[in-house]
Amino acid sequence: MAAESRSDHSVRRTAKPAQDKDRADMPLGSYNAKRDFKATPEPAGRVRRRRGKEPLVFVIQKHWASHLHYDFRLELGGVMVSWAVPKGPTFDPSVKQMAIHVEDHPVSYNEFEGDIPKRHYGAGKVIVWDRGTWEPVGDAGEGLAKGKLIFQLHGQKLAGLWELVRISKPGERKQEQWLLLKKRGDAWARPTAEYDVITALPDSVLTHPLGPVEQREPRAVNPAQPVGGPDLSKAIKARFPVVLEPQLATLATAPPATGVWLIENKFDGYRAIVRIAAGKARILTRNGNDWTAKLKSLAGALERIGIERAWLDGEMVVMNEHGTPDFNRLQNAIDSTRTEDIILYLFDVPFLGNMDLRQVPVRSRRLVLRELLKDQASDRIRFSEELPSSPAAVLDAACHLGLEGVMLKEAGSPYESRRTDTWLKLKCQHRQEFVVIGFTDRSNAANEVGALLLGYHDASGRLRSAGSVGTGWSATEGRALHERLLDLVSAEPTVDPAQVAPGRWSRRTRGAERWVRPEMVVEVAFGEWTPDGNIRHASFRGVRADKPASSVVRESGTVLAARAKAPAPSAKPRVSVKVSHPDRVIDPSTGLRKIDLFHFYESIADRILPHLRGRPVSLVRAPQGVSGQLFFQKHSDAKLDGLTELDPALWPGHQELLTVDSVAGLLNAAQLNVIEFHTWNSTAKRIDQPDRVVFDLDPGEGVSWAHVQEAALLTRTMLEELELSCWLKTSGGKGLHVVVPLAPRLDYEAVKDFSRTVVAHMAKTIPQRFVAKAGGGNRLGKIFIDYLRNGHGQTTASAFSARARPGLGVSVPVSWEQLPTLKGGAQWTIATTREYLSFEPSDPWAEYWTSRQTLTVARKKLKLQP
């Protein structure tokens, strides 16, 4: 193979051979000579002897030694030919990255992650940033010798055509200088302003596997169609079946990471299985119920296509005024027999004429169906088109448009009359069918439903309660539901009475239940399942007349072991936000630009959002950068797309407060020059009851950093004496924040009173270090522990927020063990924080989220009034 040919450049470059003089290991002599394998965890160097036609592999290791760089390695001739790339790879063809040719490494090095000890060659931390396979264009050995190597990468982060070009003369320098370039002209080339892969995906692919990027985010519009039309080699001649059960999809938790998938809209409607025999159409539900009589006009439209004999599969929908399927309208159309608005989207043809197509790949079956409907489809009968993008991107777009979700079908899969994992459904929100097990009357209208009590069948077939739904229907629909349910009233509960415990239903329904026989099936959208098996934030979507109550079970999203591996947070579909003036410098002291800030928040979204979500936020905007005027914003602004406005009743007399609950909100804020995110100490759900206390260690002029570190330890000691655990983070500025999580029980005044008393005690006990009064004059040479952050409406810079000051420091959670090693409150900046975190995968605040302490003991010890 051309890929196997290689010059002996590595032998010529070797400083000295390994001690054993083993000729097979001479290419790695320089590698071995530089390392003491009794002290370093790196593998000893041995040449790999390849078997058969295995693909060549590549790896990119992020290496934080004396400086951060990326080690780019390509397998060739049994070793990994290596370059050190200081700034890492980029998809931007206009950027030429310096690459220093270094000694070959063994193939076994591809798995290495860990710490190289101090005073050893390459001392520092190493992670596997990307890996995959590569294909040389032309003879790789010849290209390497001539100084121009062109190749294709197939990694978890990098893909497409790349080039390494030598720019120094051979032998001119101790280490040859090359350039690493992304070649123009393929679908992977992207400007840095649009996408910076280094910032967006900084973590190890061993601890955060992503799956191949070419399958996760395919750049081709659609999978290639079979040459010459559909592949019907697996079609067989067979007797036309009398019945045919449909193929059902598995609910998945995330887009699949591997495989070739066809993508369609998930229609918000009723499944329709069509049997055409002798040119006459019958329309059946997924359970085999014949609805032809009530859908005569739709059956007529099917017959006009001119198919003599076939089984067709599709979905019936009714569109709303926005052109999207509306399940409620569909139900009303069927119930009222006004079915002229019903549209049938066809997506499969498992049987045609005397040919059984069920073993034919779905991609080919759809080509057959498309041809059948060509020039024959109408406003009533339509072909379900494939959607040209990646599963993640299509799902994101579907949710944005208010659709139910998307369907994915493995391109080469057969048609199977059962639930399979070759058909997947991805939903924009939790949504499923429930059995109605009871209801309540509306409080001010006894002939309307106030709430439906819901249930589902467990694995043993028993009916279990699932909570209630009390919204989603009109007054007219409420009366209709009430009338239908009266015919089903039962004297006894239809679930295990032990389940119907206090608190099972809301207070307004408790004691007013009217139980019914479990025969009605309804579809409900909801926010989440609670640990005790109830649904929250539920909304009624309609009655399901096409499904029997006995088939209703709790749906749980499946993660498919081979296909649908859930991606790491950093692999989630990116939110598209156009950044205006991306190259505007916002910090003259460092040259950092607006686009750098935007990419920082894009890469840190999964870390910062838990600290922001559901919590009132104040924003610091810097339109002219950190050296210009800053604006503090607490309330709504039409430009701040993606931010959530809270109910004005939460803070009477003020405008609506804001929360940042999504990646879209975070990035839109960054686009609008928001640098800092400050949050309340309470969430919107319990706005007047803080769930944390913050002690902001604010050093005055003349205070050394060692004294700030000492102050943090003293604060921790004081809190431990009060039997309170606390967590530490840098402020992003001059000081540190000590944070105490609380169970939200006390009001702001009581919590602030507690924090004031703690600070006053410390100032009284150690007056040479602390002061309890704000103001620059009071703090000279001392530290003010700012308890004022704990008042109602007061805010503190969020964890992972940047700070609008020279350097653009970041507030970073740290462990108490790290405190002695910290060099300042702004140790990390927007340029270094995410890289630091990629080498520190463990969360020092992991236990913070489950700690719910009370101040009962602490207040007693401080002799505060209860």
Secondary structure, 3 states (H helix, E strand, C coil): CHHHCCCCHHHHHCCCCCCCCCHHHHHHHHHHHCCCCCCCCCCCCCCCCCCCCCCEEEEEEEEECCCEEEEEEEEECCEEEEEEECCCCCCCCCCCEEEEEEEEEEHHHHHCCEEECCCCCCCEEEEEEEEEEEEECCCHHHHHHHCEEEEEEEECCCEEEEEEEECCCCCCCCCCEEEEEECCCCCCCCCCCCCCHHHHCCCCCCCCCCCCHHHHCCCCCCCCCCCCCCCCCCCEECCCCCCCCCCEEEEECCCCCCCCEEEEEECCCEEEEEEEECCEEEEECCCCCECCHHHHHHHHHHHCCCCCCEEEEEEEECECCCCCECHHHHHHHHHCCCCCCCEEEEEEEEEECCEECCCCCHHHHHHHHHHHHCCCCCCCEEECCCCCCCHHHHHHHHHHCCCCEEEEEECCCCCCCCEEEEEEEEECCEEEEEEEEEEEEECCEEEEEEEEEEEEECCCCCEEEEEEECCCCCHHHHHHHHHHHHCCECCCCCCCHHHCCCCCCCCCCCCCCEEECCCCEEEEEECEECCCCCEECCEEEEECCCCCHHHCECCCCECCCCCCCCCCHHHCCCCCCCCCCCCCEEECCCCEEHHHHHHHHHHHHHHHHHHHCCCCEEEEECCCCCCCCCEEECECCCCCCCCEECCHHHCCCCCCEEECCCHHHHHHHHHCCEEEEEECCCCHHHCCCCCEEEEEEEECCCCCHHHHHHHHHHHHHHHHHCCCCCEEEECCCCCEEEEEEECCCCCHHHHHHHHHHHHHHHHHHCCCCEECCCCHHHHCCCEEEECHHHCCCCCEECCCCECCCCCCEECCEECHHHHHHCCCCCCCECCCHHHHHHCCCCCCCCCHHHCCECCHHHHHHCCCCC
